């Protein structure tokens, strides 16, 4: 069974940021950071076809494909950005 872009697993990157915003006030002296990424073993070309979504569009949803040589760099950049 294929995971599609409207699956709750894919949109969890938004929910985790909502949780981060709610919890941050309880951490006065520290910055809280929560992230969610999907590291997909599905080839990028297949996701592009199935989801009708470009690589930048998928990366905007924190869905990264392991066959892209820059997937780890993109994830770290998003975390540090």
Secondary structure, DSSP 8 states (H G I E B T S, - for coil): ----TTSHHHHHHHHHHHHHHHHHTT-TTS-------EEE-S-HHHHHHHHT--HHHHHHTTEEETTSTTHHHHHHHHHH-
